[in-house]
Amino acid sequence: MCRLFVLSLIRTFSNAKSFGFLNLLCAVAMLGCVLEPQGGPVVVVVGDRHITARTFKAEMAFAREDLPLTEDLEKGIRKKLLNQIVDRYLVLEYAKRHHITISKTEFRQRLDDLKAGYSSDAFQAALVRAHLTPSIWKNRVREDLLIQKVVQEVLKDLNPPSFEDMKVHFEEHTGQFTKQKKDYGELIREIEQRVIEQKKASLFRDWLNKLRAEIPVRINREALDKMELS
């Protein structure tokens, strides 16, 4: 599945503040001492979810998997990747609060699809190369399925693009289309698909912004700055 988070998924992401805030205060008060030592200090709190240094480093590895970065470049995009990881956990927290779940059948089917074409030994070797245990991998698969389900729920009522939407898009990107040798039908389908993707991205981005206002997020900047991510 695509790594990070919101726009990649889209191309292919009640007011409970008082209760959440009390939980957050408790979490912050106990920051760094409520978790198992091997997990390290809590670096991010999203709603009721506490992300330790170890988990955050794993999430960072997933988020930058396709980005071979130098140390300087990594420092420059750390904030962007942090936001991407927070967005991921916001969606997972939303799924939890709204009782969105993955059935055993859905989960098993997804595991079988991902394992297709691998022998048992080859699959185990692939996990080892990726520094993943079977349990961590399965948990990641389950979370990704949950995120997909939430995205589908958020976008289910998206209206199809109007003729005016498509006309505006064509006029704003005329140069891109005039260079392509496509018949009229192909051109219309491509414009329609582009506009749909833009509308999806805009709708999901607005939804995420509202979610950020509803679900408290706390970042332990001191612990985060001390982390070695490589």
C-alpha positions in Angstrom: 0.0 0.0 0.0 1.1 3.6 -0.6 3.0 5.1 2.2 2.0 8.2 3.5 -0.4 9.2 3.8 -3.4 11.2 2.7 -3.0 12.4 -0.9 -1.3 9.1 -1.9 -4.4 7.2 -0.7 -6.7 9.6 -2.5 -4.8 9.3 -5.7 -4.9 5.6 -5.6 -6.7 10.2 3.7 -19.4 15.2 18.3 -17.2 17.6 20.3 -15.3 15.5 22.8 -12.7 18.2 23.6 -13.3 18.4 27.3 -12.9 14.6 27.9 -10.0 14.4 25.5 -8.3 17.3 27.1 -8.4 15.7 30.6 -6.9 12.6 29.1 -4.3 14.6 27.4 -3.3 16.4 30.7 -2.9 13.1 32.4 -0.8 11.8 29.5 1.4 14.8 29.5 1.9 14.7 33.2 3.1 11.1 33.0 5.1 11.7 29.7 8.1 9.5 29.5 7.3 7.3 32.6 4.0 5.5 31.7 5.4 3.4 28.9 7.6 0.3 28.7 11.2 1.3 28.8 12.0 -0.4 25.5 9.5 1.9 23.8 11.3 5.0 24.9 9.6 8.3 25.8 6.3 9.4 24.3 7.0 11.8 21.4 3.4 12.3 20.1 0.0 12.0 21.7 -3.0 11.9 19.3 -6.3 11.6 21.2 -5.9 8.5 23.3 -2.9 7.2 21.3 0.6 7.5 22.7 3.4 7.2 20.1 6.7 6.2 21.6 10.1 7.1 20.1 10.5 3.6 18.8 7.1 3.6 17.1 7.7 7.1 15.7 11.0 6.0 14.2 9.3 3.0 12.5 6.6 5.4 11.2 9.2 7.7 9.9 10.9 4.8 8.1 7.6 4.0 6.4 6.9 7.6 5.5 10.2 8.2 3.9 10.7 4.7 2.4 10.7 6.0 -1.2 12.8 9.1 -0.3 16.5 8.5 -0.3 17.5 11.5 1.9 20.7 13.1 2.9 21.0 14.3 6.5 20.3 17.9 5.5 17.3 17.0 3.4 15.9 14.9 6.2 16.1 17.8 8.6 14.2 20.0 6.1 11.3 17.7 5.6 11.1 16.3 9.2 8.2 18.6 10.0 6.3 17.5 6.8 6.8 13.8 7.7 5.7 14.5 11.3 2.5 16.0 10.0 2.0 13.1 7.8 2.4 10.6 10.7 0.1 12.7 12.9 -2.5 12.7 10.1 -2.3 8.9 10.0 -2.9 8.6 13.7 -5.7 11.1 13.5 -7.5 8.9 11.0 -6.9 5.8 13.1 -8.2 7.6 16.2 -11.3 8.7 14.2 -11.9 5.1 13.2 -11.7 4.0 16.9 -14.1 6.7 18.1 -16.6 6.0 15.4 -16.4 2.2 15.8 -15.1 1.6 12.3 -13.5 -1.8 12.2 -12.1 -4.4 9.8 -13.7 -7.8 9.7 -11.7 -11.0 10.0 -12.7 -11.8 6.4 -11.5 -8.5 5.1 -8.3 -8.8 7.0 -7.6 -12.4 5.9 -8.3 -11.5 2.3 -5.9 -8.6 2.4 -3.2 -10.7 3.9 -3.7 -13.4 1.2 -3.6 -10.8 -1.5 -0.3 -9.4 -0.2 1.3 -12.8 0.2 0.2 -13.9 -3.3 3.2 -14.8 -5.4 5.5 -15.4 -2.4 6.6 -18.8 -1.1 6.6 -19.0 2.7 10.4 -18.7 2.8 10.4 -15.8 0.3 7.8 -14.0 2.3 9.7 -14.4 5.6 12.9 -13.2 3.9 11.1 -10.1 2.6 10.0 -9.3 6.1 13.5 -9.7 7.4 14.9 -7.4 4.7 12.3 -4.8 5.7 13.2 -5.2 9.4 9.6 -6.3 10.2 8.2 -9.0 12.4 5.1 -10.8 11.2 3.1 -9.1 14.1 4.2 -5.6 13.2 3.5 -6.2 9.5 0.0 -7.6 10.2 -0.8 -4.6 12.5 0.4 -2.2 9.7 -1.9 -4.0 7.2 -4.8 -3.8 9.6 -4.2 0.0 10.1 -3.9 0.6 6.4 -7.2 -1.2 5.8 -8.9 1.0 8.5 -7.5 4.1 6.8 -8.8 3.0 3.4 -12.2 2.4 4.9 -12.3 5.9 6.6 -11.2 7.6 3.3 -14.0 5.8 1.4 -16.5 6.9 4.1 -15.4 10.5 3.9 -15.4 10.6 0.1 -18.6 8.6 -0.5 -20.8 11.6 -1.1 -18.4 13.4 -3.4 -20.3 15.0 -6.3 -19.1 14.2 -9.9 -17.4 17.1 -11.6 -19.6 19.5 -13.5 -18.9 20.6 -17.1 -17.9 24.0 -15.7 -15.3 22.3 -13.4 -13.8 20.4 -16.3 -13.8 23.5 -18.6 -12.0 25.6 -16.0 -9.4 22.8 -15.5 -8.8 22.5 -19.2 -8.4 26.3 -19.6 -5.9 26.4 -16.7 -3.8 23.5 -18.2 -4.3 23.9 -21.9 -0.7 23.6 -22.6 -0.5 20.1 -21.1 -3.4 18.8 -23.2 -2.5 20.3 -26.5 0.8 18.4 -26.5 -1.0 15.1 -26.2 -2.3 13.2 -29.2 -5.6 11.9 -27.8 -9.0 11.7 -29.3 -11.8 13.7 -27.8 -13.2 10.9 -25.7 -9.8 10.1 -24.1 -9.2 13.8 -23.4 -12.6 14.2 -21.7 -11.9 11.2 -19.5 -8.5 12.4 -18.5 -9.8 15.9 -17.6 -12.7 14.3 -15.6 -10.3 12.0 -13.7 -8.0 14.9 -12.9 -10.8 17.1 -11.6 -12.2 14.1 -9.5 -8.7 13.7 -7.9 -8.5 17.4 -7.1 -12.0 17.4 -5.5 -11.1 14.3 -3.5 -7.9 15.9 -2.2 -9.6 19.1 -1.3 -12.5 17.4 0.5 -10.2 15.1 2.4 -7.9 17.9 3.3 -10.8 20.0 4.7 -12.0 17.0 6.7 -8.6 16.4 8.1 -8.4 20.1 9.2 -11.7 19.7 11.1 -10.4 16.5 12.6 -7.3 18.3 13.9 -9.6 20.8 15.7 -11.6 18.0 17.3 -8.9 15.5 18.4 -6.1 16.9 20.7 -2.6 16.4 19.4 0.4 16.9 21.7 4.0 16.8 20.5 6.9 16.3 22.8 9.3 18.6 21.0 12.2 18.1 23.4 12.1 14.3 23.0 11.6 14.6 19.3 14.5 16.9 18.7 16.8 14.5 20.6 15.8 11.5 18.5 18.2 10.0 16.0 15.9 8.9 13.1 18.5 7.0 11.0 
